[in-house]
Amino acid sequence: MISREPEYFPPSLNYYGRMGRRAMFLCRDSGHAVLLLVSAIANLRYVFEKRSQKEVFMQMYVFGVKSLGVITVVAVFTGMILALQAGLELQKFNQQVYIGSAVMVSMLREMGPFMTGLILAACVGSAMAAQLGTMTVSEEVAALELMSIDPVRFLVMPRIAAMAIMTPVLAFYTCIMGVVGGGIVGMTQLDVSWVAYIENARDFAEYKDLYVGLFKAFLFGVIITTVSCHEGFATTEGAVGVGISTRRAVIICFLYILVVGYFITRLFY
C-alpha cells in the first residue's frame, strides 16, 4: 500500500531539513505514480476480457456521457469569448472575417484539449480520487489484495483505458462546439456570415493542429487517471484524508496539464 506517513524519519530541526524531506517525499510519490502507470499499462492485455470490457464501457459512460453537459457549455462560451475578443481587435482593421481561423486554430491546438483536461480533472479526477480514497481507508483495497485480486488490474486499468479513449473524443467535441460558439458571435455581433466564417476556419486549419490537439488530450487523460488513482491509493486518516487526497489530485492534475501542454506545443511548433 502507498503511504505518505514518515514513521521512520526523525522530526526536522530546520528549514533545509524540512525542504529536503518534502523533496524526498515528492520524488517518492512521483515514483509510485509512475510505477502505478506502468503496472496499469502492463495489465492492458486483460482489457479484452468480458468482465474488463464491461468495466471499461461503464467508465467511458461515466467519464464521457455524463460530462457532456458541462463540456458543451464551457466549449460554446470559450469559442464565443475567443471570437469576441479576436473579432473586436480585427474589426478595427476591417478584418473580422478572419475570426474563423483564429477560433479554429486556437481550439484545435490549445483550448480544446486544455479546457477538456481541466473539466475532466475537476469533475472526473476528483470523483476518482475520492472513490478510491474511500475504498482505501475503509480497507476495501486491502480486502481485494487478500482475495488475490490485483487492485491495479481491477480498479486502475479500466479507468486508464476509458480515459485514454474518451479524452480525445471529448476534446474533438469541445473544438466543434467552440467553433459553433464563435460562429454565433460572428453572425450576431461582428457581421460575419456563417459561410464566410466556416470557409475561413477550414482554409487556415491544418491536420497537424488536430493531431497535436488529440495527442495532448490523450496525455491529459492518462495524467488525470494516474494522478487521481495514486492519490486515492495514498489516502490516510479517514474522511479527512479523502478530502485532502481529492484536493491534491485536482491541484496536481491542473499543474501537470499546464506544464505538459506547454512542452507539447513547444515540441511540435
Steps between C-alpha positions, in 0.01 A plus 500: 500500500607858432543720805627852561558458871872537584504274810866414461629861475598716797345848515670768292690758703541777242367643176742312275413170662130560443556598136720197441239271650230652278718450194563139601128435548428666164745268326354201682142589403604564140669161486191329642281671240730395216508140624119505526475615138747237381311229687169615349648499150635149559147391596346643182529152349196406710286777352344260249359276771123520533506623859763763424316618188184551702689709754675703229169579327345601829790734574479643148135579563577662835798699370356595161123506480445640850751779429343616174276760662769704671742449211243632252435816700869569562595429137232723349581794723875450454451528123277804548758673718781426253293626207391814683845598623673425168215654298500827690869548422471387138197724453725803545670400173181376333636143507247339731432231241819330619356413839416157356865407465587649840233300679564177310877499548474605864247230579687225316846580632439611855158587632320180400728250677585750775140573601409133468788401726408757764133400500582129527757563772245695704200273437640154434842513665362625831227235501754230414735604782213520748363159402834319521593694812181387671568142394854527638411639843212253534748219418312386190823515299673288765212253477554471124865419560406236758275338239796495256335765278747751362363849581687651206345257255155522658481875576767694312533330161134545392510865600819571309367322190170689518663840549757440226212437258251760615725801557598543129135447401382762747779737392387472137141562609619804696669637188182459295281671759756778542496567126119505510508750786744719311275489194203617707696803619623567147147503357330693780763757602770525233297483175685191377285253308501136600630389159791745505580403859510127426698541176759715676528251786536208258759669278743592777474187718749220447486131577808545716301722736240228539754222558696702756182594684380141516842383617491760778154382602620139511790594729272709720264206541783268604640762739163566665433131556849420627513792743145447627546126555834552670356761736207273573724206589720727714208620714536478879328647806144403415246753367737793545761323291248442220442874475873570503567242227219636284634853527855386429388302195325801344787739569768264368294420189457871426874563534597204283248599230648850482863384496456206263281707267771762467778252430293309243430826316867594519599157366273505196506869416 
